Amino acid sequence: MSLHPPRYSLPPPPLRPHPERVGVVFGATFRERAGALNIVLLALVFLTVLLQIIVPFYLASLAFGLSLGPALTLFYLPFSSQVWFFFQVLFTASIGAGVIANDVANRSITMYLARPITAADYLTSKAGAIALWLGIAVILPGLVGVTIVLSLGYVSLGIALEGAAGFLAVGLLTVLAFTGLALLVSAWSPKSSYAAAAIFGLLVGAEIVAAVIAAISSTTSVLYFSLEQDALAVAQWAFDVPGGPLHPAVAGAILGAVGLVTVALTYQKLSTVDSVAE
């Protein structure tokens, strides 16, 4: 055994570039969410959406031939099903519940902020990872369905492009709102299990309460409080489905506002977290 004098003269290790430090948090968060439960939920989302797109187009082609007329409206069918919303809520709760709550519980968030990255960097990385997972679940199945019905000759290229644009419009707004809500709830929850229950309760509870109040009072404007109804209103506009009770522009603005406000509140919460020296 030998003793060595302390080497105080050694310089600190080189600091990695800022984008690389942010990318490490993003990559770790994205990989942590690739668990078996999330993969199963993602598969169920794909199966549900693809069946609700391909089967109606196939049946319509048998009845009317390849000239389907208002084929764009058939792309609305996945959104009109409560199954789509239910699986999206489950996936959001599973993906987003522990994104910040786990780091707060084990105090790893203080080490993240000492790398050094700012609270804005941390939030951007977490939000990006959750938004990417939600984008895969909310947007990608619809785009795959559009590609399949186009390749089978059920729709023209123009209708397919309109359908893809509709799925992108609805999907991006939904992803923004769901991502912000998941981040905010996770940041304020001491455990990921509490966050998961809160996310599920807020999304499903708002839909139930809004539907009950609207039915009792015969006031459709209360449906704006339901993110599902807001997404449906935007989808009805995107796919030319008439008769919606909500104005699509107002519903879309609400989805965007929910996403931006919840992200801002999450940042305010994270800015109060103390970091420790590395």
Buried (B, 14 or more C-beta within 10 A) or exposed (E): EEEEEEEEEEEEEEEEEEEEBBBBBBEEBBEBBEEEEBEEBBEBBBEBBBBBBBEBBEEBBEEEEEEBEEBBBBBBBBBBBEBBBBBBBBBBBBBBBBBBBBBBBEEEBBEBBEBEBBBEBBBBBBBBBBBBBBBBBBBBBBBBBBEBBBEEEBBBEEBBEBBBEBBBBBBBBBBBBBBBBBBBBBBBBEBBEBBBBBBBEBBBEBBEEBBEBBEEEEEBEBBBBBBBBBBBBBBBBBBEBEEBBBEBEBBBBBBBEBBEBBBEBBBEBBEEBEBEEE
